[in-house]
Amino acid sequence: MQIPDPALVVLVGAAGSGKSTWAAAHYRPTEVVSSDALRAAVGSGTADLDASDEAFQILDQVVAGRCRRGLTVVVDTLGLDADRRAGWAALARKAGLPVVAVVFDTPAATCRARNAARDRPVPASVLGLQLHRMRDIQRELEAEGWDVHVVDSETSVAAAPTAPVATGPVATRPIAARPVAVARGRHTGQCPWRHREPTVHG
């Protein structure tokens, strides 16, 4: 797939879906802003939910600053909170940047296995809610006006050029990926942990 460069790129996927690995393979560290990394920076570690408010304040400032300067910014959170997505998209569109959502259609069993191997795994019930939210996310994103790219993270971390390639008035960044269909027509339930947004929606 070809992703515009510069652009606002929001990664969307459950815990353990491979978002951070994919971002590191295809973008420079300075282009990626991660809610987990910011929790670690302002709190006791990536799983410190008490640090989430401060972490997201910084994340929002980074997104706003890079958008104002017309720079690519890759948002590495769960990407499941529609209100946060709307705010980031508004900043990008005001700056004339394309808004891109990269959806990780990683098998649930893979997410659960990766999560279980972590030092501080997400509770199984919370991960289940994240996976449930993913069922209709592509349609939701398209309705919000995002340029949606769906990848299978198990095959998408192949080597790819990290420098933009000029193809006309807008440069693009080639990303190796295989489109995967996302299940449709299933109801997305409300999450009782909404106040803990980074865990379920972040």
C-alpha positions in Angstrom: 0.0 0.0 0.0 1.0 3.6 -0.5 0.6 5.9 2.5 0.8 9.7 1.9 3.8 11.5 3.4 3.5 13.7 5.3 0.3 12.5 6.9 -1.5 11.9 10.2 -1.3 8.1 10.6 -3.3 6.5 13.4 -2.7 2.9 14.2 -5.8 0.9 15.2 -5.6 -2.5 16.9 -6.0 -4.4 20.1 -3.2 -5.0 22.5 -0.7 -7.4 21.1 -1.8 -6.8 17.5 1.7 -5.6 16.4 1.2 -1.8 16.1 4.4 -0.7 17.7 6.5 -3.3 15.8 5.0 -2.2 12.5 5.6 1.5 13.3 9.2 0.9 14.2 9.7 -1.0 11.0 8.3 1.7 8.7 8.8 5.1 10.4 11.6 7.0 12.2 11.4 7.1 16.0 10.8 10.9 15.8 7.7 10.4 13.7 6.0 8.0 16.2 4.2 9.1 19.4 3.3 6.2 21.7 0.9 6.4 24.6 2.7 3.4 26.2 6.1 5.2 25.9 4.7 8.4 27.4 3.1 6.5 30.3 6.6 5.1 31.0 8.1 8.6 30.7 5.7 10.3 33.2 4.8 7.3 35.3 6.2 4.0 36.6 6.0 2.1 33.3 4.0 1.5 30.2 1.2 -0.1 32.1 0.8 2.7 34.7 -2.8 3.7 34.0 -2.5 6.4 36.7 -0.2 8.2 34.3 -2.6 8.1 31.4 -4.0 11.6 31.7 -0.6 13.2 31.6 0.6 10.8 28.9 -2.3 11.7 26.6 -1.9 15.4 27.2 1.7 15.2 26.0 0.6 12.9 23.1 -2.0 15.5 22.0 0.6 18.3 22.1 3.0 16.3 19.9 0.2 15.5 17.4 -0.8 19.2 17.3 2.7 20.4 17.0 3.7 18.1 14.2 0.5 18.7 12.3 0.9 22.5 12.5 4.4 22.0 11.0 3.2 19.7 8.2 5.1 16.8 9.5 4.2 13.1 9.5 3.0 11.9 12.9 2.2 8.2 13.7 -0.1 7.8 16.7 0.6 4.5 18.4 -2.4 3.9 20.7 -5.2 1.5 20.5 -6.9 4.0 18.2 -10.4 2.9 19.3 -11.7 6.1 20.9 -13.8 7.9 18.3 -13.6 11.3 20.2 -9.8 11.2 20.3 -9.6 10.3 16.6 -12.0 13.1 15.7 -9.7 15.6 17.5 -6.6 14.4 15.8 -8.3 14.4 12.4 -9.5 18.0 12.9 -5.9 19.1 13.6 -4.6 17.3 10.5 -7.3 18.5 8.2 -6.8 22.1 9.4 -3.1 21.7 8.5 -3.9 20.2 5.1 -2.6 16.8 6.0 -4.2 13.5 4.9 -5.7 11.4 7.6 -4.8 7.7 7.5 -5.9 4.8 9.7 -3.9 1.6 9.6 -6.1 -1.2 11.0 -4.4 -4.3 12.4 -6.5 -7.4 11.6 -4.4 -9.7 13.8 -6.0 -13.0 14.9 -7.4 -12.9 18.4 -5.4 -15.9 19.4 -2.2 -14.1 18.4 -3.1 -11.0 20.4 -3.9 -13.1 23.4 -0.6 -15.1 23.2 1.4 -11.9 22.9 -0.4 -10.3 25.7 0.1 -13.2 28.0 3.8 -13.1 27.4 4.1 -9.5 28.6 5.3 -8.5 32.0 2.1 -6.6 32.7 -0.5 -8.1 30.5 -3.8 -6.4 29.8 -6.6 -8.3 31.7 -8.2 -10.9 29.5 -11.7 -9.3 29.9 -10.4 -6.0 28.7 -8.5 -7.5 25.8 -11.7 -9.3 24.8 -13.5 -6.0 24.7 -10.8 -4.5 22.5 -11.1 -7.4 20.1 -14.9 -7.0 20.0 -14.5 -3.3 19.2 -12.3 -4.3 16.2 -15.1 -6.1 14.5 -16.8 -3.0 13.0 -13.9 -0.6 13.2 -13.1 -0.4 9.5 -16.7 0.7 8.6 -16.6 3.2 11.5 -13.4 4.7 10.3 -14.5 5.0 6.7 -17.7 6.7 7.9 -15.4 9.2 9.7 -13.6 10.0 6.5 -10.3 8.2 7.2 -8.2 6.7 4.4 -8.2 3.1 5.8 -5.6 0.5 5.2 -6.1 -3.0 6.7 -3.1 -5.2 7.3 -2.3 -8.6 8.7 0.4 -7.7 11.2 1.8 -11.3 11.0 3.0 -10.6 7.5 3.3 -6.8 7.4 6.6 -6.3 9.1 8.5 -7.1 6.0 11.3 -4.8 5.0 10.1 -1.7 3.3 11.7 1.7 2.4 11.4 4.2 5.2 12.0 7.3 3.0 9.1 8.9 1.1 9.0 8.2 -2.6 7.9 11.1 -4.8 5.0 10.1 -7.1 3.7 13.5 -8.1 2.5 16.5 -6.1 2.1 14.3 -3.0 4.8 12.0 -1.8 3.9 8.5 -0.6 5.6 5.9 1.6 5.4 2.4 0.3 4.4 -0.1 3.0 4.4 -3.9 2.5 1.0 -5.2 3.5 -1.7 -7.7 2.5 -5.3 -6.4 2.7 -7.5 -8.5 4.9 -11.3 -8.4 5.1 -12.8 -7.3 8.4 -16.0 -8.9 9.7 -19.0 -6.7 9.3 -22.5 -6.3 10.7 -21.8 -7.1 14.3 -22.8 -4.8 17.1 -20.0 -3.0 18.9 -20.8 -3.0 22.7 -20.2 -0.2 25.0 -17.1 -0.5 27.2 -17.6 -0.2 31.0 -14.0 1.0 31.3 -14.5 4.1 29.2 -12.9 6.3 32.0 -9.9 4.1 31.6 -9.8 5.0 27.9 -6.2 4.1 27.2 -6.7 0.5 28.2 -9.7 -0.2 26.1 -9.9 2.6 23.5 -6.4 4.3 23.7 
